[in-house]
Structures are given as C-alpha cells and as structure tokens.
C-alpha cells in the first residue's frame, strides 16, 4: 500500500495563513544512528519544524561544510544505506509533516531514478532536493517525480542569471531553494545581504514559495530571514547540536528541542 505523500506546499500554505515563514529542519539519515535520527527528527517536528529535510549520506558531499560532512561520514561508517534513508523517511512522514530527501544525484542514478521515485512515494516522502542537478539536466528525475506526484526542489544562487532563475522556478514543485551564500553549507555569525535580492528575483517569476538556506543558527537570524523569505532552512546548527553531545542521546535531544523552539519562535517573530 502506497503512503500518502504530502507536498511541502502544504507547510508553506499553513505558515502563510499564520502570517509567518515556515521552518525547515535538516539532519542526515543515520546520524547519530538510524533510530537516533528518527528520534531527533521527530523531536524537531514536535518542537516546531514545519517540514523536514533528510540527508542521504554520500561519500563526496562537495557542497556540504565540515559539520554536515562529519555527520554524514559517521552515518556511512556505521553502514547506513539508501534503504535505511527510506525507513527514516517513512518514520518521520508518519507525523504528517512534509518530509523531503536532500541528496546528491549520483546515489539516485545508482539506485535507479524510477525505482527511487516509486520507493520514496511508497515511504510517504514529499519529494527531493537536488543540489547538484539543474532542471535542464534533470529531465529523467522530473518525469519520474511527476509520475509519482513528488516535489522537485531545485536550487538558485546569487550567481544565477535571471533566465536560469525563471527556468528553475518553472521546473520546481513545492518550493525553490535559495542558496544565498556562495560556498559550502555551515552556520554563520551573520546572515547574507545577498539573500533578500535573490528571493525577490525568484518571486518576480511567479508565486512558488522560496526558502532560504544561509547558515541560520538561532532565533534572531531566523527572524531576520523570515522577514523576506517564505521558508527558513536550518541544517548545520541542528547537526552541530547533536555533535556536541556524543554518547548522550537524551541531552542531545533536549538541546535539539531547545534550538528548534528558538528557531520556531524566530520565524514567528519575523514579520513578512
């Protein structure tokens, strides 16, 4: 029996009805363990995340900073495989919160694009964030995603031309991911002044939601980004919270809940 997929557009619609941005939280599957990642992600949902990104651990994460690389490597060293990722997706999607997978393209090609789309939909996943393919090189994924009613989340960056921004917005389903810092992922001390203009350029092409990932690590930064973006994406700060509590799952989960609550309060404080 196929699970019901929930597009991330529902999370943005709910947040918009409450006059706020959506909070999207990320952790790699299998970090700190497969069961531990399920516990952590469900805690993030309970504490205020509107949607979840689950990372598929990969051995060559060229766009990820050292924090996420360390967590993904820990998962790989423990033997986490694609089937484990799908199990985590199914466990988190049971909460009813839209649950996406963020992955580099190579593992999906190896798995089989159509097989992956079918299995992701079966698990109740909302769709896929693909940081290293663009719509013009993602035809096979677009066809498979459309066949299984899955979100297709492509990235734009400050360096994207207006033509590519428009093409990306047209091809995306669910939302557009605005990677508003040039370089690898990671928490930062200040938000980027490139983010607002990039969101504006996407919005000029239509009404698809735009979520920003720029290294937000606390509620104040979340409020700043929430003032102009439809969604605030947080990854490295969540991963770092768990890395800071090795071997003490209870303390890590408690800290994760506190961070999520702070960020959730921030997206509500940021006036759109």
Phi, psi and omega in degrees: 000129182279132177289159177278123178276146181240109181297145177296345177300332178292324178293320179290323178296318179296314180296319181296322179296334178263010177057050179209173173272162176269146176257123181244121183250145184235138165213149174286143173296140177085006178242123003283337171218173178299309179295322180296324179290325176296314179300316182295314182293322177294325176295322178296321177297312182298329183270357172135002177287134180272336178208159184234138169251128176250121181281137173267109184302136186219145188283346181227066186278079192295337182262354183268142176282179186298329181294308180291324177301317182297318180292316180296320179295323177299319179293317179296319179298332179276359176090019180294134181234175184302322179298327177293322178300316180295325177294321177294317178304312182299319182292323181281321181297336177300339178290344183091355178274135179306130187233111182257160168251135173251123186209150167287161191282330185305314179298329180288320176298318180294321181290326186108119190297310180294318178298319180296313181301317180296316182289325177294316177296320178300325180281352181089011179293148181280329183161205190223137168258125186239092186290339186245016167230147178253162184305323182289344176248008183245028185302317183296319178292318181302316180295316181293319179296316179297323181293333183247012174061044182254149176291145176238104184253109178257162186255147167237157181223165179304333181278351181294136176288161178301324180296317181288325175300315181295317179298317181294317179297321180294322185278339185281153173224133184104293174191170172255135180267113179266105178273088195270013171236129177286126180120192185281166180289162176154151177292145182227162182282338182218151178279167187269139176279000177271345188291312182302308178300325179294317176300317179299322180292322177292316182298331180293345182266349182161198186247018178291139180300150178236123177249142187248131173241109183219028177085028177296134183227000179205172184297323180296317177294321178299319179296322180296315180288323181296342180293338182229348184251153177283336180213150178242120182259129180232126179232295187300325181295322176293316180297316180299323180301317178286323177299330181283355181231058182294133176077002180230081186299318183299315180293321179297316179294319178299316179294324179295318178297318181296317178296315180299317180298320178296315180293319179296322175294323180296316181292336176280333180280330181288112182283124183280000000 
